[in-house]
Amino acid sequence: MPHDNEDAFVPQATANEIWADAAYKTLRETAKSYNGLITYKEIAAQVQEASGITTKQQLNYWIGGLLETVATDACSRGEPPLTSLCVHQNGTIGDGYLQAPKSVPHTEDVDVERLAAEHRLLCYRKYATDLPDDRGYAALSPQVSQKRARQRRSDPVPGPMCPIHFSEMSATGLCGSCD
């Protein structure tokens, strides 16, 4: 339950409204730095500090609703999806992001990390003060990018396939089923 600096109870809806304003400002500030990101934990701490309204409730119980409010407000203002700048400690946006900007169309089989990277680029192009001359590119978070690079290196590369039996040929280039 949210409380103010004097330990007085603040209704959740009121806290969310005040936090949304602080989160919006924090995300706009984050977007000023090309490839800038903020974690859910960091934004939670910043909105509570800025507003003077705190909660001991676990982050996962209230941050999603807060970010949904920010996403809806940004959309109604014709702004890019600022909530794409907010990631987990491990650099992932999380599947919940597919529900956050409800006004942003996407397909069900979308790569949520790539979608968020594209949305972040929109934010940087609008607000970044250090955008490169080429207007930047949609980048995954450093952690996600590194994880995917490791995964690509460890994935086996299939060898040539037999055009008749559709099986992988041996290292000598011969199919075990062919004469």
C-alpha positions as CSV (number, residue, x, y, z in Angstrom):
1,M,0.0,0.0,0.0
2,P,1.4,3.4,-1.0
3,H,2.3,6.0,1.6
4,D,3.5,9.5,1.5
5,N,6.4,11.1,3.3
6,E,4.4,11.4,6.5
7,D,3.4,7.8,6.4
8,A,-0.2,8.6,5.4
9,F,-2.0,6.1,3.2
10,V,-2.3,7.1,-0.5
11,P,-4.9,5.3,-2.6
12,Q,-3.3,3.1,-5.3
13,A,-5.0,4.9,-8.2
14,T,-3.7,8.3,-6.9
15,A,-0.2,6.9,-6.4
16,N,-0.3,5.4,-9.9
17,E,-1.4,8.7,-11.4
18,I,1.4,10.6,-9.7
19,W,4.0,7.9,-10.4
20,A,3.0,7.9,-14.1
21,D,3.9,11.5,-14.4
22,A,7.2,10.9,-12.7
23,A,7.8,7.8,-14.9
24,Y,7.0,9.7,-18.1
25,K,9.6,12.4,-17.2
26,T,12.1,9.7,-16.3
27,L,11.6,7.9,-19.5
28,R,11.8,11.1,-21.6
29,E,15.1,11.8,-19.8
30,T,16.4,8.3,-20.5
31,A,15.5,8.7,-24.2
32,K,17.8,11.7,-24.4
33,S,20.8,9.3,-24.5
34,Y,21.1,7.2,-27.6
35,N,20.8,3.6,-26.5
36,G,19.9,4.7,-23.0
37,L,17.9,2.1,-21.0
38,I,16.5,2.0,-17.4
39,T,15.6,-1.1,-15.4
40,Y,12.2,-1.6,-13.8
41,K,13.9,-1.5,-10.4
42,E,15.6,1.8,-11.2
43,I,12.4,3.5,-12.6
44,A,10.5,2.3,-9.5
45,A,13.0,3.8,-7.2
46,Q,13.1,7.1,-9.2
47,V,9.3,7.5,-9.3
48,Q,9.0,6.9,-5.6
49,E,11.7,9.3,-4.8
50,A,10.5,12.0,-7.1
51,S,6.9,11.7,-5.9
52,G,7.5,11.2,-2.2
53,I,5.0,8.3,-2.4
54,T,6.5,4.9,-1.6
55,T,5.3,1.3,-1.4
56,K,6.7,-1.9,0.1
57,Q,4.6,-3.9,-2.3
58,Q,6.6,-6.1,-4.7
59,L,7.6,-4.4,-7.9
60,N,5.9,-7.0,-10.1
61,Y,2.5,-6.2,-8.5
62,W,2.4,-2.5,-9.6
63,I,5.0,-1.6,-12.2
64,G,3.1,-3.2,-15.1
65,G,0.0,-1.1,-14.4
66,L,2.1,2.0,-14.1
67,L,3.9,1.4,-17.4
68,E,0.6,0.7,-19.1
69,T,-0.6,4.1,-18.0
70,V,2.6,5.7,-19.3
71,A,2.3,3.8,-22.6
72,T,-1.3,4.9,-23.1
73,D,-0.5,8.5,-22.2
74,A,2.5,8.6,-24.6
75,C,0.3,7.1,-27.4
76,S,-2.4,9.7,-26.8
77,R,0.2,12.4,-27.1
78,G,1.4,11.0,-30.4
79,E,4.8,10.0,-28.9
80,P,6.8,6.8,-29.4
81,P,6.5,4.0,-26.9
82,L,8.7,5.3,-24.1
83,T,8.1,2.2,-22.0
84,S,10.3,0.3,-24.5
85,L,13.3,1.9,-22.6
86,C,12.5,0.0,-19.5
87,V,14.1,-3.5,-19.1
88,H,14.7,-6.2,-16.6
89,Q,18.1,-6.5,-14.8
90,N,19.1,-9.0,-17.4
91,G,18.4,-6.6,-20.3
92,T,15.2,-8.2,-21.5
93,I,12.0,-6.3,-22.1
94,G,9.9,-9.4,-21.1
95,D,6.8,-10.8,-22.8
96,G,4.6,-8.4,-20.8
97,Y,5.8,-5.7,-23.2
98,L,3.5,-7.1,-25.9
99,Q,0.6,-6.0,-23.8
100,A,2.0,-2.7,-22.6
101,P,1.6,-0.5,-25.7
102,K,-1.8,-1.9,-26.6
103,S,-2.1,0.8,-29.4
104,V,1.0,-0.5,-31.2
105,P,0.0,-3.3,-33.7
106,H,2.1,-6.4,-33.8
107,T,1.8,-10.1,-34.8
108,E,1.6,-12.8,-32.2
109,D,4.9,-14.4,-33.3
110,V,6.9,-11.2,-33.1
111,D,10.3,-11.2,-31.5
112,V,9.5,-9.0,-28.5
113,E,13.1,-8.0,-28.0
114,R,13.4,-6.8,-31.6
115,L,10.1,-5.0,-31.4
116,A,11.2,-3.2,-28.3
117,A,14.5,-2.3,-30.0
118,E,12.6,-0.8,-32.9
119,H,10.4,1.2,-30.5
120,R,13.5,2.4,-28.6
121,L,14.9,3.7,-31.8
122,L,11.8,5.8,-32.4
123,C,12.3,7.3,-28.9
124,Y,15.9,8.1,-29.5
125,R,15.2,9.6,-32.9
126,K,12.7,11.9,-31.2
127,Y,14.5,12.8,-28.0
128,A,18.2,11.8,-28.1
129,T,20.7,14.7,-27.9
130,D,23.5,12.4,-29.1
131,L,21.9,10.6,-32.0
132,P,24.5,9.6,-34.6
133,D,24.5,11.3,-38.0
134,D,23.1,8.1,-39.6
135,R,20.1,8.4,-37.3
136,G,21.0,5.2,-35.4
137,Y,19.8,1.7,-35.6
138,A,17.4,-0.5,-33.6
139,A,19.7,-2.2,-31.1
140,L,19.0,-5.0,-28.6
141,S,20.1,-4.3,-25.1
142,P,23.8,-5.2,-24.6
143,Q,22.9,-8.3,-22.5
144,V,20.4,-9.7,-25.0
145,S,22.8,-9.0,-27.9
146,Q,25.6,-10.8,-26.1
147,K,23.4,-13.8,-25.2
148,R,22.1,-14.1,-28.8
149,A,25.7,-13.9,-30.1
150,R,26.8,-16.7,-27.8
151,Q,23.8,-18.8,-28.8
152,R,24.6,-18.3,-32.5
153,R,28.2,-19.4,-31.9
154,S,27.1,-22.5,-30.0
155,D,24.3,-23.6,-32.5
156,P,25.6,-26.3,-34.8
157,V,25.8,-25.4,-38.4
158,P,24.2,-28.1,-40.5
159,G,26.3,-29.6,-43.3
160,P,25.2,-30.0,-46.9
161,M,22.0,-32.0,-47.4
162,C,21.5,-34.9,-49.9
163,P,19.1,-33.6,-52.5
164,I,17.6,-37.1,-52.9
165,H,17.3,-38.4,-49.4
166,F,17.1,-35.0,-47.6
167,S,19.6,-36.1,-44.9
168,E,22.8,-34.5,-43.9
169,M,25.8,-35.8,-45.8
170,S,29.0,-36.9,-44.1
171,A,32.1,-34.8,-43.8
172,T,33.4,-36.4,-47.1
173,G,30.3,-35.0,-48.9
174,L,28.7,-38.4,-49.4
175,C,25.2,-39.5,-48.5
176,G,25.1,-42.7,-46.4
177,S,21.9,-43.8,-48.3
178,C,23.2,-43.2,-51.8
179,D,25.2,-45.8,-53.6
